[in-house]
Amino acid sequence: MIINLLETINQLSVVLLLLCTFFYYWHLKRTKRQRKLTTFEFWMFFTIKIAIFVGASSYVLLFLDRNYG
Protein backbone atom coordinates (compact mmCIF):
# COMPACT_ATOMS: atom_id res chain seq x y z
CA MET A 1 0.00 0.00 0.00
CA ILE A 2 2.65 2.53 1.02
CA ILE A 3 4.84 1.49 -1.94
CA ASN A 4 2.02 2.29 -4.35
CA LEU A 5 1.57 5.69 -2.73
CA LEU A 6 5.29 6.44 -3.00
CA GLU A 7 5.36 5.34 -6.65
CA THR A 8 2.39 7.58 -7.39
CA ILE A 9 4.05 10.55 -5.67
CA ASN A 10 7.24 9.86 -7.63
CA GLN A 11 5.34 9.76 -10.94
CA LEU A 12 3.53 13.00 -10.09
CA SER A 13 6.81 14.72 -9.27
CA VAL A 14 8.28 13.61 -12.61
CA VAL A 15 5.25 14.98 -14.45
CA LEU A 16 5.48 18.25 -12.52
CA LEU A 17 9.20 18.59 -13.28
CA LEU A 18 8.56 17.88 -16.96
CA LEU A 19 5.80 20.47 -17.06
CA CYS A 20 8.03 23.08 -15.41
CA THR A 21 10.81 22.25 -17.85
CA PHE A 22 8.54 22.86 -20.83
CA PHE A 23 7.34 26.17 -19.41
CA TYR A 24 10.89 27.31 -18.70
CA TYR A 25 11.96 26.25 -22.21
CA TRP A 26 9.04 28.23 -23.65
CA HIS A 27 10.03 31.24 -21.54
CA LEU A 28 13.65 31.06 -22.74
CA LYS A 29 12.53 30.69 -26.34
CA ARG A 30 10.37 33.81 -26.00
CA THR A 31 13.19 35.70 -24.28
CA LYS A 32 15.58 34.67 -27.06
CA ARG A 33 13.32 36.42 -29.60
CA GLN A 34 13.37 39.65 -27.58
CA ARG A 35 17.06 39.83 -26.67
CA LYS A 36 20.27 37.85 -26.62
CA LEU A 37 20.33 35.21 -23.89
CA THR A 38 22.88 35.44 -21.11
CA THR A 39 25.47 32.67 -20.86
CA PHE A 40 23.52 30.93 -18.10
CA GLU A 41 20.23 31.20 -20.01
CA PHE A 42 21.88 29.85 -23.17
CA TRP A 43 23.25 26.80 -21.36
CA MET A 44 19.90 26.16 -19.68
CA PHE A 45 18.18 26.41 -23.08
CA PHE A 46 20.71 23.97 -24.57
CA THR A 47 20.55 21.57 -21.59
CA ILE A 48 16.76 21.47 -21.63
CA LYS A 49 16.75 20.63 -25.35
CA ILE A 50 19.17 17.74 -24.80
CA ALA A 51 17.30 16.51 -21.69
CA ILE A 52 13.96 16.43 -23.50
CA PHE A 53 15.51 14.54 -26.42
CA VAL A 54 17.28 12.00 -24.18
CA GLY A 55 14.20 11.52 -22.00
CA ALA A 56 11.90 10.98 -24.97
CA SER A 57 14.38 8.62 -26.64
CA SER A 58 14.82 6.52 -23.51
CA TYR A 59 11.05 6.35 -23.03
CA VAL A 60 10.56 5.12 -26.60
CA LEU A 61 13.33 2.53 -26.21
CA LEU A 62 11.84 1.26 -22.95
CA PHE A 63 8.40 1.12 -24.55
CA LEU A 64 9.74 -0.87 -27.50
CA ASP A 65 11.65 -3.21 -25.18
CA ARG A 66 8.49 -3.99 -23.21
CA ASN A 67 6.46 -4.70 -26.34
CA TYR A 68 9.01 -6.56 -28.45
CA GLY A 69 11.55 -7.87 -25.92
C-alpha positions as CSV (number, residue, x, y, z in Angstrom):
1,M,0.0,0.0,0.0
2,I,2.7,2.5,1.0
3,I,4.8,1.5,-1.9
4,N,2.0,2.3,-4.4
5,L,1.6,5.7,-2.7
6,L,5.3,6.4,-3.0
7,E,5.4,5.3,-6.7
8,T,2.4,7.6,-7.4
9,I,4.0,10.5,-5.7
10,N,7.2,9.9,-7.6
11,Q,5.3,9.8,-10.9
12,L,3.5,13.0,-10.1
13,S,6.8,14.7,-9.3
14,V,8.3,13.6,-12.6
15,V,5.3,15.0,-14.4
16,L,5.5,18.2,-12.5
17,L,9.2,18.6,-13.3
18,L,8.6,17.9,-17.0
19,L,5.8,20.5,-17.1
20,C,8.0,23.1,-15.4
21,T,10.8,22.3,-17.9
22,F,8.5,22.9,-20.8
23,F,7.3,26.2,-19.4
24,Y,10.9,27.3,-18.7
25,Y,12.0,26.2,-22.2
26,W,9.0,28.2,-23.7
27,H,10.0,31.2,-21.5
28,L,13.7,31.1,-22.7
29,K,12.5,30.7,-26.3
30,R,10.4,33.8,-26.0
31,T,13.2,35.7,-24.3
32,K,15.6,34.7,-27.1
33,R,13.3,36.4,-29.6
34,Q,13.4,39.7,-27.6
35,R,17.1,39.8,-26.7
36,K,20.3,37.8,-26.6
37,L,20.3,35.2,-23.9
38,T,22.9,35.4,-21.1
39,T,25.5,32.7,-20.9
40,F,23.5,30.9,-18.1
41,E,20.2,31.2,-20.0
42,F,21.9,29.9,-23.2
43,W,23.3,26.8,-21.4
44,M,19.9,26.2,-19.7
45,F,18.2,26.4,-23.1
46,F,20.7,24.0,-24.6
47,T,20.6,21.6,-21.6
48,I,16.8,21.5,-21.6
49,K,16.8,20.6,-25.4
50,I,19.2,17.7,-24.8
51,A,17.3,16.5,-21.7
52,I,14.0,16.4,-23.5
53,F,15.5,14.5,-26.4
54,V,17.3,12.0,-24.2
55,G,14.2,11.5,-22.0
56,A,11.9,11.0,-25.0
57,S,14.4,8.6,-26.6
58,S,14.8,6.5,-23.5
59,Y,11.0,6.4,-23.0
60,V,10.6,5.1,-26.6
61,L,13.3,2.5,-26.2
62,L,11.8,1.3,-22.9
63,F,8.4,1.1,-24.5
64,L,9.7,-0.9,-27.5
65,D,11.6,-3.2,-25.2
66,R,8.5,-4.0,-23.2
67,N,6.5,-4.7,-26.3
68,Y,9.0,-6.6,-28.5
69,G,11.5,-7.9,-25.9
